[in-house]
Amino acid sequence: MIDDSPTIVALLKRMLQQNHYAVLVAYDGESGLEIARREVPDLIFLDIVLPGIDGFSTLRTLRRDPLTKDVPIIMISGNAQATEQFYVQRIGADDFMKKPFSRPEVFSRIEALLDETGTPRHVARPAQRPGAAAQPEPATPA
């Protein structure tokens, strides 16, 4: 989650953790990019209006990076002008959520982007995250 609002971060983090999601938090775009490259999350909630590099620039950078280009991204904003700009630009985000948002809305958007195993629906199944340990194939009886 990349958002500069401690209130939104606390609310969304609590919702996600109650549903057993591990949550990584960044309060600005630069930190968010570092965390995303290091951890390669299953999904990113990205605020549009951020200090330093804004959400649109952060999104473009995430989409250009081979490590993060396939991570589903939900843009979020409570700023009417940023919301309007999002719809005009539509620069590679998978979804958009306007603040304030409800718990059912958060989880319906997650379910639309991730399957039951947490794999992005638009990514080919056998692909493995960089750095992930390979799981041994179960032995088949002869």
C-alpha positions as CSV (number, residue, x, y, z in Angstrom):
1,M,0.0,0.0,0.0
2,I,1.4,3.4,-1.0
3,D,-0.5,6.2,0.6
4,D,0.5,9.3,2.6
5,S,-2.6,9.4,4.8
6,P,-2.0,7.6,8.1
7,T,-5.8,7.3,8.5
8,I,-6.3,5.5,5.1
9,V,-3.2,3.3,5.7
10,A,-4.5,2.3,9.2
11,L,-8.0,1.6,7.9
12,L,-7.0,-0.4,4.8
13,K,-4.2,-2.2,6.6
14,R,-6.7,-3.3,9.4
15,M,-9.2,-4.5,6.7
16,L,-6.6,-6.5,4.9
17,Q,-4.9,-8.0,8.0
18,Q,-8.3,-9.1,9.3
19,N,-8.6,-11.2,6.1
20,H,-5.1,-12.6,6.6
21,Y,-3.2,-10.5,4.0
22,A,0.3,-9.5,4.8
23,V,0.6,-5.7,4.3
24,L,3.6,-3.6,3.4
25,V,3.3,0.2,3.7
26,A,5.0,3.1,2.1
27,Y,4.0,6.8,2.7
28,D,5.5,8.1,-0.5
29,G,6.2,7.0,-4.1
30,E,10.0,6.6,-3.7
31,S,9.7,4.2,-0.7
32,G,6.8,2.4,-2.4
33,L,9.0,1.7,-5.5
34,E,11.9,0.4,-3.3
35,I,9.5,-1.9,-1.4
36,A,7.8,-3.1,-4.5
37,R,11.1,-4.0,-6.2
38,R,12.4,-5.8,-3.1
39,E,9.2,-7.7,-2.1
40,V,7.3,-8.0,-5.4
41,P,3.8,-7.9,-3.8
42,D,0.7,-9.7,-5.1
43,L,-1.2,-6.4,-5.4
44,I,-0.6,-2.7,-4.8
45,F,-3.0,0.0,-3.6
46,L,-1.5,3.3,-4.9
47,D,-2.7,6.7,-4.0
48,I,-2.6,9.3,-6.8
49,V,-1.7,12.4,-4.7
50,L,1.6,11.7,-2.9
51,P,4.5,13.8,-1.6
52,G,7.5,13.8,-3.9
53,I,6.8,11.6,-7.0
54,D,3.0,11.4,-7.5
55,G,1.0,8.2,-8.0
56,F,0.9,8.5,-11.8
57,S,4.8,8.7,-12.0
58,T,5.0,5.8,-9.5
59,L,2.6,3.8,-11.6
60,R,4.6,4.4,-14.8
61,T,7.8,3.4,-13.1
62,L,6.2,0.2,-11.7
63,R,4.9,-0.7,-15.2
64,R,8.3,-0.2,-16.8
65,D,10.2,-2.4,-14.3
66,P,10.4,-6.1,-15.3
67,L,10.0,-7.1,-11.6
68,T,6.8,-5.2,-11.0
69,K,5.2,-4.8,-14.5
70,D,2.6,-7.6,-13.9
71,V,1.7,-6.7,-10.3
72,P,-2.0,-5.6,-10.3
73,I,-2.4,-2.0,-9.2
74,I,-5.5,-0.3,-7.8
75,M,-5.2,3.5,-7.8
76,I,-7.0,5.3,-5.0
77,S,-7.8,8.9,-4.4
78,G,-10.2,11.2,-2.6
79,N,-9.2,14.2,-4.7
80,A,-11.8,15.0,-7.3
81,Q,-9.3,16.5,-9.7
82,A,-7.0,13.5,-9.4
83,T,-9.9,11.2,-10.0
84,E,-10.8,13.0,-13.1
85,Q,-7.2,13.0,-14.3
86,F,-7.1,9.2,-13.7
87,Y,-10.0,8.6,-16.1
88,V,-8.5,10.9,-18.7
89,Q,-5.0,9.3,-18.5
90,R,-5.8,5.6,-17.7
91,I,-2.1,4.8,-17.7
92,G,-1.8,1.2,-16.9
93,A,-3.7,0.8,-13.6
94,D,-5.9,-2.3,-13.2
95,D,-8.6,-0.6,-11.2
96,F,-9.5,2.6,-9.4
97,M,-11.1,3.2,-6.0
98,K,-12.5,6.5,-4.8
99,K,-12.0,7.5,-1.1
100,P,-13.9,6.9,1.1
101,F,-14.4,3.2,0.2
102,S,-16.2,0.3,1.9
103,R,-14.9,-3.0,3.1
104,P,-17.0,-4.9,0.5
105,E,-15.7,-2.7,-2.3
106,V,-12.1,-3.3,-1.3
107,F,-12.5,-7.1,-1.3
108,S,-14.6,-7.2,-4.5
109,R,-11.8,-5.3,-6.3
110,I,-9.1,-7.7,-4.9
111,E,-11.1,-10.7,-5.9
112,A,-11.5,-9.3,-9.4
113,L,-7.7,-9.1,-9.8
114,L,-6.4,-12.0,-7.8
115,D,-7.4,-15.7,-7.9
116,E,-7.9,-17.7,-4.7
117,T,-4.2,-18.4,-4.4
118,G,-3.3,-14.7,-4.7
119,T,-2.0,-15.0,-8.3
120,P,-2.9,-12.1,-10.6
121,R,-5.6,-13.2,-12.9
122,H,-3.9,-11.6,-16.0
123,V,-0.6,-13.4,-15.5
124,A,0.1,-16.9,-16.8
125,R,-0.1,-19.5,-14.1
126,P,3.3,-21.2,-14.2
127,A,5.2,-18.0,-13.9
128,Q,7.2,-17.7,-10.7
129,R,8.2,-14.6,-8.9
130,P,11.9,-13.7,-9.2
131,G,13.7,-14.9,-6.1
132,A,11.0,-17.3,-5.0
133,A,12.3,-20.7,-4.1
134,A,11.3,-23.5,-6.5
135,Q,9.0,-26.1,-5.0
136,P,10.1,-29.6,-5.6
137,E,7.9,-31.7,-7.8
138,P,6.1,-34.5,-5.9
139,A,7.6,-37.9,-6.7
140,T,5.3,-40.0,-8.9
141,P,5.1,-43.7,-8.1
142,A,6.8,-45.9,-10.7
